[in-house]
Amino acid sequence: MTADRKKEAREKFLLGGIVVRAGLSKADRAFLLGGLLDLARIAPSSPEHRRLRGIGEEAFKAPVLDGGTPLMVEAAE
């Protein structure tokens, strides 16, 4: 396997892990893609981007349940 293919495979693996961690591994693929396309429209400097990034940072810090869902004290808005 070439270095580029290894890098691409690792990136896909990590992104898949994020889907699992969010508890979306059984979600419809079209739903996931639609959500990601909607997220792609958010400007990186916007308050919404900062808010969502904060939620994600907290989720990465939280312990993970067996199903992949982060154990968070407060639910996201």
N, CA, C and O of each residue as an XYZ file, in Angstrom:
308
protein
N       0.854     -1.180      0.000
C       0.000      0.000      0.000
C       0.898      1.239      0.000
O       1.848      1.326      0.777
N       0.588      2.190     -0.873
C       1.404      3.394     -0.953
C       1.140      4.296      0.244
O       0.150      4.128      0.956
N       2.031      5.246      0.454
C       1.901      6.174      1.582
C       0.616      6.993      1.467
O      -0.056      7.239      2.469
N       0.277      7.411      0.258
C      -0.953      8.197      0.065
C      -2.195      7.380      0.393
O      -3.132      7.895      1.003
N      -2.210      6.120     -0.003
C      -3.370      5.260      0.279
C      -3.475      4.972      1.769
O      -4.577      4.903      2.313
N      -2.339      4.803      2.430
C      -2.352      4.595      3.881
C      -2.905      5.821      4.592
O      -3.711      5.706      5.516
N      -2.466      6.991      4.152
C      -2.936      8.244      4.746
C      -4.444      8.394      4.554
O      -5.159      8.772      5.482
N      -4.921      8.096      3.349
C      -6.350      8.185      3.051
C      -7.146      7.179      3.877
O      -8.215      7.507      4.392
N      -6.633      5.961      4.007
C      -7.328      4.938      4.795
C      -7.398      5.341      6.261
O      -8.428      5.144      6.907
N      -6.332      5.896      6.787
C      -6.324      6.344      8.195
C      -7.322      7.476      8.404
O      -8.031      7.498      9.410
N      -7.386      8.410      7.467
C      -8.334      9.520      7.567
C      -9.772      9.000      7.592
O     -10.584      9.462      8.395
N     -10.087      8.053      6.729
C     -11.433      7.470      6.701
C     -11.732      6.739      8.001
O     -12.842      6.834      8.524
N     -10.761      6.018      8.523
C     -10.925      5.305      9.787
C     -11.227      6.286     10.916
O     -12.135      6.049     11.714
N     -10.480      7.377     10.991
C     -10.696      8.377     12.038
C     -12.062      9.050     11.908
O     -12.739      9.284     12.909
N     -12.464      9.359     10.679
C     -13.773      9.973     10.469
C     -14.895      9.006     10.830
O     -15.912      9.414     11.390
N     -14.714      7.739     10.514
C     -15.697      6.736     10.910
C     -15.818      6.644     12.417
O     -16.914      6.460     12.946
N     -14.693      6.772     13.113
C     -14.702      6.755     14.567
C     -15.496      7.905     15.154
O     -16.148      7.756     16.188
N     -15.442      9.050     14.495
C     -16.214     10.214     14.953
C     -17.705      9.930     14.806
O     -18.494     10.275     15.685
N     -18.087      9.309     13.707
C     -19.501      8.955     13.495
C     -19.965      8.004     14.595
O     -21.051      8.174     15.149
N     -19.151      7.017     14.907
C     -19.497      6.057     15.957
C     -19.573      6.760     17.307
O     -20.507      6.533     18.075
N     -18.603      7.604     17.596
C     -18.568      8.309     18.883
C     -19.791      9.200     19.058
O     -20.271      9.381     20.177
N     -20.293      9.752     17.972
C     -21.484     10.603     18.034
C     -22.768      9.790     18.163
O     -23.848     10.358     18.326
N     -22.657      8.473     18.093
C     -23.832      7.622     18.207
C     -24.636      7.539     16.929
O     -25.836      7.267     16.959
N     -23.974      7.776     15.795
C     -24.670      7.816     14.506
C     -24.306      6.663     13.579
O     -24.534      6.752     12.372
N     -23.753      5.596     14.111
C     -23.307      4.504     13.244
C     -24.461      3.799     12.530
O     -24.253      3.173     11.491
N     -25.655      3.893     13.069
C     -26.814      3.249     12.431
C     -27.689      4.259     11.678
O     -28.751      3.902     11.168
N     -27.251      5.495     11.610
C     -28.021      6.530     10.920
C     -27.979      6.319      9.409
O     -27.021      5.764      8.871
N     -29.015      6.764      8.748
C     -29.117      6.705      7.292
C     -27.977      7.515      6.664
O     -27.698      8.633      7.097
N     -27.327      6.955      5.652
C     -26.193      7.626      5.012
C     -26.578      8.957      4.395
O     -25.805      9.913      4.460
N     -27.769      9.037      3.793
C     -28.212     10.303      3.191
C     -28.399     11.364      4.272
O     -28.078     12.532      4.058
N     -28.917     10.963      5.429
C     -29.075     11.881      6.557
C     -27.709     12.410      6.994
O     -27.536     13.611      7.199
N     -26.738     11.497      7.134
C     -25.396     11.911      7.548
C     -24.772     12.866      6.531
O     -24.212     13.898      6.903
N     -24.869     12.526      5.272
C     -24.284     13.380      4.238
C     -24.967     14.745      4.218
O     -24.302     15.775      4.100
N     -26.296     14.753      4.334
C     -27.013     16.027      4.381
C     -26.563     16.891      5.547
O     -26.369     18.098      5.404
N     -26.399     16.256      6.709
C     -25.930     16.996      7.881
C     -24.531     17.548      7.683
O     -24.249     18.687      8.054
N     -23.655     16.745      7.099
C     -22.288     17.209      6.859
C     -22.244     18.340      5.832
O     -21.476     19.291      5.982
N     -23.070     18.232      4.790
C     -23.121     19.307      3.793
C     -23.643     20.594      4.416
O     -23.173     21.683      4.085
N     -24.612     20.471      5.317
C     -25.131     21.641      6.020
C     -24.042     22.251      6.907
O     -23.895     23.472      6.962
N     -23.287     21.409      7.595
C     -22.191     21.891      8.433
C     -21.113     22.590      7.602
O     -20.506     23.561      8.056
N     -20.879     22.100      6.398
C     -19.852     22.683      5.533
C     -20.181     24.124      5.144
O     -19.293     24.873      4.735
N     -21.430     24.511      5.266
C     -21.848     25.870      4.911
C     -21.603     26.876      6.034
O     -21.745     28.081      5.827
N     -21.241     26.393      7.211
C     -21.030     27.282      8.355
C     -19.636     27.892      8.268
O     -18.641     27.176      8.152
N     -19.572     29.212      8.324
C     -18.291     29.912      8.236
C     -17.437     29.600      9.468
O     -17.937     29.637     10.592
N     -16.154     29.291      9.263
C     -15.273     28.943     10.382
C     -15.163     30.014     11.469
O     -14.851     29.692     12.615
N     -15.406     31.247     11.138
C     -15.275     32.321     12.134
C     -16.601     32.677     12.795
O     -16.656     33.597     13.611
N     -17.664     31.965     12.455
C     -18.991     32.311     12.963
C     -19.217     31.817     14.394
O     -18.560     30.879     14.844
N     -20.148     32.453     15.101
C     -20.495     31.985     16.449
C     -21.016     30.546     16.438
O     -20.745     29.786     17.368
N     -21.755     30.168     15.404
C     -22.281     28.807     15.317
C     -21.147     27.788     15.205
O     -21.211     26.720     15.814
N     -20.125     28.110     14.440
C     -18.967     27.229     14.306
C     -18.276     27.077     15.656
O     -17.929     25.964     16.052
N     -18.076     28.175     16.359
C     -17.437     28.121     17.675
C     -18.279     27.310     18.661
O     -17.736     26.549     19.462
N     -19.600     27.471     18.606
C     -20.494     26.738     19.501
C     -20.398     25.234     19.244
O     -20.263     24.448     20.182
N     -20.466     24.838     17.976
C     -20.413     23.423     17.632
C     -19.038     22.825     17.934
O     -18.938     21.678     18.368
N     -17.999     23.592     17.708
C     -16.648     23.124     18.029
C     -16.510     22.884     19.535
O     -15.897     21.906     19.963
N     -17.079     23.772     20.316
C     -17.040     23.605     21.766
C     -17.741     22.328     22.210
O     -17.249     21.608     23.079
N     -18.889     22.055     21.607
C     -19.614     20.816     21.921
C     -18.747     19.609     21.571
O     -18.666     18.653     22.342
N     -18.104     19.654     20.414
C     -17.244     18.550     19.992
C     -16.042     18.369     20.894
O     -15.679     17.239     21.221
N     -15.421     19.461     21.303
C     -14.267     19.369     22.199
C     -14.663     18.722     23.521
O     -13.926     17.892     24.053
N     -15.819     19.096     24.051
C     -16.298     18.502     25.299
C     -16.617     17.017     25.110
O     -16.354     16.205     25.997
N     -17.181     16.669     23.960
C     -17.513     15.268     23.693
C     -16.252     14.414     23.612
O     -16.263     13.264     24.053
N     -15.168     14.948     23.059
C     -13.916     14.196     22.993
C     -13.328     13.974     24.383
O     -12.639     12.980     24.609
N     -13.591     14.883     25.309
C     -13.085     14.749     26.678
C     -13.911     13.778     27.510
O     -13.410     13.209     28.480
N     -15.175     13.585     27.137
C     -16.098     12.767     27.927
C     -15.786     11.286     27.771
O     -15.359     10.846     26.704
N     -16.000     10.512     28.844
C     -15.854      9.058     28.709
C     -16.854      8.524     27.697
O     -17.936      9.089     27.533
N     -16.501      7.448     27.022
C     -17.360      6.876     25.986
C     -18.053      5.629     26.516
O     -17.429      4.774     27.144
N     -19.359      5.541     26.251
C     -20.119      4.346     26.605
C     -19.809      3.243     25.607
O     -19.204      3.503     24.567
N     -20.212      2.022     25.906
C     -19.941      0.884     25.021
C     -20.468      1.085     23.609
O     -19.851      0.619     22.651
N     -21.602      1.772     23.461
C     -22.193      1.976     22.142
C     -21.523      3.053     21.329
O     -21.936      3.313     20.199
N     -20.486      3.698     21.875
C     -19.782      4.740     21.150
C     -20.264      6.129     21.491
O     -19.650      7.110     21.072
N     -21.357      6.243     22.246
C     -21.910      7.550     22.572
C     -21.174      8.143     23.771
O     -21.032      7.480     24.798
N     -20.698      9.404     23.648
C     -20.031     10.019     24.781
C     -20.987     10.177     25.962
O     -22.161     10.502     25.782
N     -20.483      9.946     27.151
C     -21.262     10.152     28.370
C     -21.085     11.611     28.751
O     -20.059     11.993     29.314
N     -22.082     12.420     28.444
C     -21.992     13.851     28.703
C     -22.983     14.239     29.772
O     -24.098     13.721     29.823
N     -22.568     15.151     30.623
C     -23.418     15.602     31.722
C     -24.591     16.409     31.195
O     -25.725     16.208     31.629
N     -24.338     17.310     30.275
C     -25.402     18.131     29.702
C     -25.609     17.744     28.255
O     -24.650     17.482     27.529
N     -26.854     17.709     27.839
C     -27.184     17.443     26.430
C     -26.914     18.692     25.610
O     -27.078     19.807     26.105
N     -26.505     18.516     24.368
C     -26.296     19.646     23.471
C     -27.635     20.275     23.138
O     -28.661     19.595     23.107
N     -27.619     21.567     22.892
C     -28.867     22.274     22.546
C     -29.398     21.808     21.222
O     -30.436     22.290     20.769
